[in-house]
Amino acid sequence: MAKLAKFILKLLKVLLIVVGVLFVVYFWNLDQKVLGWAYKQVNAMFDRKPVNQVF
């Protein structure tokens, strides 16, 4: 019975840590900040260069 209690406590601890991390990520909107930064980096690499076309 003691082994089962230890397992349940470990499982509860892991679940609380996961929920806490997810809460912090979404509360501080970190996912959107990281994606916004990555989007700017990709656009800087693949932006089209200005072209002078004369017709």
C-alpha positions as CSV (number, residue, x, y, z in Angstrom):
1,M,0.0,0.0,0.0
2,A,2.9,2.4,0.7
3,K,4.2,1.9,-2.8
4,L,0.9,2.8,-4.3
5,A,0.8,6.0,-2.1
6,K,4.3,6.9,-3.2
7,F,3.3,6.4,-6.9
8,I,0.2,8.5,-6.5
9,L,2.2,11.3,-4.9
10,K,4.8,11.3,-7.6
11,L,2.1,11.3,-10.3
12,L,0.3,14.2,-8.6
13,K,3.6,16.1,-8.3
14,V,4.4,15.6,-12.0
15,L,0.8,16.7,-13.0
16,L,1.0,19.8,-10.9
17,I,4.3,20.8,-12.4
18,V,3.0,20.3,-15.9
19,V,-0.1,22.3,-15.2
20,G,2.0,25.0,-13.6
21,V,4.3,25.3,-16.5
22,L,1.4,25.4,-19.0
23,F,-0.3,28.1,-16.9
24,V,2.8,30.3,-16.9
25,V,3.3,29.8,-20.7
26,Y,-0.3,30.9,-21.5
27,F,-0.6,33.5,-18.7
28,W,2.4,35.4,-19.9
29,N,1.5,34.6,-23.6
30,L,5.0,33.2,-24.1
31,D,3.9,31.0,-27.0
32,Q,2.8,34.0,-29.0
33,K,6.0,35.9,-28.2
34,V,8.2,33.0,-29.3
35,L,6.2,32.5,-32.5
36,G,6.3,36.3,-33.2
37,W,10.0,36.3,-32.8
38,A,10.4,33.3,-35.1
39,Y,8.1,34.8,-37.7
40,K,10.3,37.9,-37.8
41,Q,13.4,35.9,-38.2
42,V,12.0,33.8,-41.1
43,N,10.6,36.9,-42.8
44,A,14.0,38.6,-42.5
45,M,15.7,35.7,-44.3
46,F,13.1,35.2,-47.0
47,D,11.9,38.7,-47.7
48,R,11.9,39.7,-51.3
49,K,14.5,42.2,-52.3
50,P,13.2,45.4,-53.9
51,V,13.2,45.2,-57.7
52,N,13.2,48.0,-60.2
53,Q,11.2,46.9,-63.2
54,V,11.0,49.4,-66.1
55,F,8.2,48.8,-68.5
